[in-house]
Amino acid sequence: MTTAVLTVDQVAERLGISRWKVHDLIRSRELASFKIGRCRRISESAMYDYISLQTEQEAA
């Protein structure tokens, strides 16, 4: 299985939120990320994990 690696801007666009909100989620450790050099990246699976967690919390 291949997992795409996304930029902050790509994640923001896919989630329909601002790039600043994505940075807030990363800082609060709600959204896992890593750095390649000076560039922040988020795996597609980390984004889906965040979506799943939010969906489960809303359903509870």
N, C-alpha and C positions, 0 to 999 in steps of 0.2 A: 504494500500500500504506500503510495506516495503522498506526502503531505506538503501542500504549498506553504511558502513562507511569504507573509504579507507585511507591507509597510503600515505605519500608523494611519496614514491617509487612506489606504485601501480598506483597513478595518473600519475606520470611521464611516466611509461611504457605504460599506456593506451593512453596518448596523444602523445607519441613518442618524448618527450623532456627530458632534464636533470632534476634531482631532484633540482638542484640549480635554474633552471628557474621556477619550481613550487614554490619554496620559494620566488622568486622575485614576482610572481603573487600574492602570499598571502600577502607579505609586501605592495604591491601597492593596495591591496584590490580589485583586479580584480577577485580573486578566494576566495570565502568564506571558512573559516576553523574555527576549535575550538580545544581546548586542553582538553585532558583527562589526568590529572596528568601532566607529562612532555611530553606527546606524542601529536603531532600535527595530527589532523584527518580532512578529507574532506568528506562531504557527496557526494554520487554518484549524487544526484540531483544538488548540487552546481557545480560539474564538468560539467554536462549536460547544466546547465544555462550558464556557461562560454563558452561552445562550441556554443550554440545558439546565444549568443551575438556576438561572433566573426564572425559567419556565416552571421548574419544580417548586421554587419558593412562592411563586404567584399562585400555583395550584393548591398549595397547603393552607 
